[in-house]
Amino acid sequence: MNYTISKRTLRATVFFVLLSIHLMVPSNVTTSMAANYRPLPIEDTLKPSIPKLELPAKDTVLLAADSIYTNLGLARKGLSRQAFQFAWKGYKNLLSKGKIRRDDVLSICDFSQSSKRRRLYIIDVETQKLLMHTFVAHGRNSGSEFARSFSNRPESHQSSLGFYVTRSTYYGEHGLSLKIDGLERGINDKALARHIVVHGSDYVGKDFLKSNKMTGRSYGCPAVPREHAPKIIETIKQGSCLFIYHPSKKYLNSSKILNV
């Protein structure tokens, strides 16, 4: 048996089917769906659900400094966070420029502290350990208990701030001594000519402080306790970084190692 459906009948059938579906769904639902529908842009569908945080490169240096500073408990040992941040920034800059050969040790003399305090810090960067924490003298014309004045001038008998690289050892009037080379022009670059060295002395250390109000002073050298000098010198010699710090605006604003 053959059935034939006219075009008019087919159109009428489709119309009634669609009308039935529409009447089955409440009008407020269809209106709400239409009003709230917003197609997502293609690029939005490609974004990860959790955005990845990426810090600028300059901030990673400070983050590393803060981590080491906290892990070593340097605040409890008297070293300010700012002093360590400056030391770390300069150390990393010098490493990147190939100015220091050894990356395993960083030494900091914090001349913002009283000379009665242990203000020399020798840090093993690789293991993040404080190797030594002891006394250190400043120049006699830099101040009495506190260092306040600094100079690069020969015969000034003042300490020079900034970054140094350690050189070779020798035996002199103070026994085993270590040459240090100033890396900042106009600030400490005359250290070798001035014979500024790390050496041991009897006027530095807890025994001297038992009968004196403050640590003795040098001709500008970062002198250390005589009993600790050999170990200090052997630990930092031949190409490590030494930073002599003071919150002097003149130095902090003029240092090309810190202001890069």
C-alpha positions as CSV (number, residue, x, y, z in Angstrom):
1,M,0.0,0.0,0.0
2,N,1.4,3.4,-1.0
3,Y,1.0,6.4,1.2
4,T,1.6,9.9,-0.2
5,I,1.8,13.0,2.0
6,S,1.4,16.3,0.4
7,K,3.8,19.1,1.2
8,R,1.1,21.0,2.9
9,T,0.3,18.2,5.2
10,L,4.0,17.7,6.1
11,R,4.5,21.4,6.9
12,A,1.4,21.3,9.1
13,T,2.6,18.2,11.0
14,V,6.1,19.8,11.7
15,F,4.4,23.0,12.9
16,F,2.2,21.2,15.4
17,V,5.1,19.1,16.8
18,L,7.2,22.3,17.4
19,L,4.2,24.0,19.0
20,S,3.7,21.1,21.3
21,I,7.3,21.2,22.5
22,H,7.2,24.9,23.1
23,L,4.0,24.6,25.1
24,M,5.5,21.9,27.3
25,V,8.4,24.2,28.5
26,P,7.4,27.1,30.8
27,S,7.9,30.5,29.1
28,N,9.8,31.9,32.0
29,V,12.5,29.2,31.7
30,T,13.1,29.7,28.0
31,T,13.2,33.5,28.5
32,S,15.7,33.1,31.4
33,M,18.0,30.8,29.5
34,A,18.0,33.1,26.5
35,A,18.8,36.1,28.6
36,N,21.6,34.5,30.6
37,Y,23.3,32.8,27.8
38,R,26.6,34.4,26.9
39,P,29.0,32.5,24.6
40,L,32.6,32.4,25.9
41,P,35.3,33.9,23.7
42,I,37.5,31.2,22.3
43,E,40.6,32.5,24.1
44,D,38.8,32.2,27.5
45,T,38.2,28.5,27.0
46,L,42.0,28.0,26.6
47,K,42.9,29.7,29.9
48,P,44.1,27.4,32.8
49,S,41.7,27.2,35.7
50,I,44.6,28.2,38.2
51,P,46.7,31.1,36.9
52,K,50.5,30.6,37.2
53,L,52.3,33.3,39.3
54,E,55.5,34.5,37.7
55,L,57.6,37.0,39.7
56,P,60.0,39.5,37.9
57,A,63.6,38.3,37.8
58,K,64.7,41.1,40.1
59,D,62.4,39.9,42.8
60,T,63.8,36.4,42.8
61,V,67.1,37.7,44.1
62,L,65.4,39.3,47.1
63,L,63.3,36.2,47.7
64,A,66.5,34.0,47.8
65,A,68.1,36.5,50.1
66,D,65.1,36.5,52.5
67,S,65.0,32.7,52.5
68,I,68.7,32.3,53.4
69,Y,68.5,35.1,56.0
70,T,65.6,33.4,57.7
71,N,67.1,29.9,57.5
72,L,70.3,31.0,59.1
73,G,68.6,33.0,61.8
74,L,70.7,36.0,61.1
75,A,68.3,38.4,62.7
76,R,69.0,36.7,66.1
77,K,72.7,37.1,65.5
78,G,72.4,40.9,64.9
79,L,72.7,41.2,61.2
80,S,69.9,43.4,59.7
81,R,67.9,42.1,56.8
82,Q,68.8,45.1,54.7
83,A,72.5,44.5,55.2
84,F,72.1,40.9,54.0
85,Q,70.0,41.9,51.1
86,F,72.6,44.4,49.9
87,A,75.4,41.8,50.4
88,W,73.4,39.1,48.5
89,K,72.5,41.4,45.6
90,G,76.1,42.6,45.2
91,Y,77.4,39.0,45.5
92,K,75.1,37.8,42.7
93,N,76.0,40.7,40.4
94,L,79.7,40.1,40.9
95,L,79.2,36.4,40.1
96,S,77.3,37.2,36.9
97,K,80.2,39.5,35.8
98,G,82.9,37.0,36.7
99,K,84.5,39.3,39.2
100,I,84.7,36.7,42.0
101,R,86.1,33.2,41.5
102,R,84.5,31.5,44.5
103,D,80.8,31.2,44.8
104,D,80.8,29.1,47.9
105,V,81.5,31.7,50.6
106,L,80.1,35.1,51.3
107,S,81.6,37.3,54.1
108,I,79.9,40.4,55.7
109,C,81.4,43.0,58.0
110,D,78.4,44.9,59.5
111,F,79.9,48.2,60.6
112,S,76.5,49.5,61.5
113,Q,76.9,47.5,64.8
114,S,78.9,48.3,67.9
115,S,82.5,47.1,67.8
116,K,81.7,45.3,71.0
117,R,79.5,42.9,69.1
118,R,80.3,40.0,66.9
119,R,79.7,41.7,63.5
120,L,81.7,39.5,61.0
121,Y,79.6,36.8,59.3
122,I,81.1,34.1,57.1
123,I,78.4,32.2,55.3
124,D,78.7,28.9,53.4
125,V,76.3,29.7,50.5
126,E,76.2,26.1,49.2
127,T,75.1,24.5,52.5
128,Q,73.5,27.6,53.9
129,K,75.5,27.5,57.1
130,L,77.0,30.2,59.2
131,L,80.6,29.1,59.3
132,M,82.0,31.8,61.6
133,H,80.5,34.7,63.6
134,T,83.1,36.8,65.4
135,F,84.5,40.3,66.1
136,V,86.1,42.6,63.6
137,A,87.8,46.0,64.0
138,H,87.3,49.2,62.0
139,G,89.8,52.0,61.3
140,R,90.8,54.3,64.1
141,N,89.7,57.4,62.3
142,S,86.3,55.9,61.3
143,G,85.0,56.2,64.8
144,S,85.3,54.9,68.4
145,E,82.8,52.3,69.4
146,F,80.8,52.8,66.2
147,A,82.2,53.4,62.7
148,R,80.8,56.6,61.2
149,S,83.3,57.9,58.7
150,F,84.9,56.1,55.7
151,S,87.6,56.8,53.2
152,N,89.5,55.4,50.2
153,R,92.3,57.8,50.8
154,P,95.8,56.6,51.7
155,E,97.0,57.3,55.2
156,S,93.4,58.2,56.2
157,H,93.4,55.3,58.7
158,Q,89.7,54.9,57.9
159,S,87.8,51.8,56.8
160,S,86.4,51.6,53.2
161,L,83.0,50.3,52.5
162,G,81.8,48.1,49.7
163,F,82.6,44.9,47.9
164,Y,86.0,43.2,47.9
165,V,87.4,40.0,46.4
166,T,89.9,38.1,48.5
167,R,93.4,37.5,47.1
168,S,96.5,35.6,48.2
169,T,97.9,35.2,51.7
170,Y,101.3,36.2,53.1
171,Y,103.2,36.4,56.4
172,G,103.8,39.9,57.7
173,E,104.1,41.7,61.0
174,H,100.7,40.4,62.1
175,G,101.5,36.8,61.0
176,L,99.3,35.1,58.4
177,S,97.4,37.9,56.5
178,L,95.1,38.1,53.5
179,K,95.1,40.7,50.8
180,I,91.8,42.0,49.7
181,D,91.1,43.9,46.5
182,G,88.4,46.7,46.4
183,L,86.1,46.4,43.5
184,E,84.4,49.8,43.6
185,R,86.2,52.7,41.9
186,G,86.5,55.8,44.1
187,I,85.1,53.9,47.1
188,N,87.6,51.1,48.0
189,D,89.8,50.5,44.9
190,K,92.9,51.7,46.7
191,A,92.8,48.9,49.2
192,L,95.8,47.1,47.8
193,A,97.8,50.3,47.6
194,R,96.8,51.1,51.2
195,H,97.8,47.6,52.4
196,I,94.3,47.0,53.7
197,V,94.3,43.3,54.7
198,V,92.6,40.8,56.9
199,H,94.9,40.0,59.8
200,G,94.7,38.8,63.4
201,S,95.2,41.2,66.4
202,D,95.2,41.1,70.2
203,Y,93.0,44.2,70.3
204,V,90.1,42.3,68.8
205,G,88.0,39.7,70.6
206,K,86.2,38.8,73.9
207,D,89.5,38.7,75.9
208,F,90.3,42.3,75.0
209,L,86.7,43.4,75.8
210,K,87.0,42.1,79.3
211,S,89.2,45.0,80.2
212,N,88.2,47.5,77.6
213,K,85.0,49.4,76.7
214,M,85.2,48.7,73.0
215,T,87.3,46.8,70.4
216,G,90.6,48.3,69.4
217,R,90.9,50.0,66.1
218,S,93.2,49.4,63.1
219,Y,94.7,51.6,60.4
220,G,91.7,50.7,58.2
221,C,92.1,46.9,58.1
222,P,89.2,44.5,59.0
223,A,91.3,43.0,61.8
224,V,90.0,39.9,63.5
225,P,90.8,38.0,66.8
226,R,94.3,36.5,66.6
227,E,93.1,33.1,67.6
228,H,90.5,33.0,64.7
229,A,92.6,34.6,62.0
230,P,94.1,31.5,60.5
231,K,90.8,29.7,60.1
232,I,89.1,32.8,58.8
233,I,91.8,33.5,56.2
234,E,91.9,29.9,55.1
235,T,88.2,29.8,54.7
236,I,87.8,32.9,52.5
237,K,91.1,33.3,50.6
238,Q,91.6,33.2,46.9
239,G,88.6,34.8,45.2
240,S,85.6,34.9,47.6
241,C,83.3,37.9,48.2
242,L,83.7,40.2,51.2
243,F,81.2,43.0,51.8
244,I,81.8,45.8,54.3
245,Y,78.5,47.4,55.1
246,H,77.2,50.6,56.7
247,P,73.9,52.3,55.9
248,S,75.7,55.3,54.5
249,K,73.5,57.0,52.0
250,K,76.5,58.3,50.1
251,Y,77.8,54.8,49.6
252,L,74.4,53.1,48.9
253,N,73.5,55.7,46.3
254,S,76.9,55.7,44.6
255,S,77.7,52.0,44.5
256,K,77.5,50.8,40.9
257,I,77.5,47.2,42.1
258,L,74.3,47.8,44.0
259,N,72.7,50.2,41.6
260,V,72.4,48.1,38.4
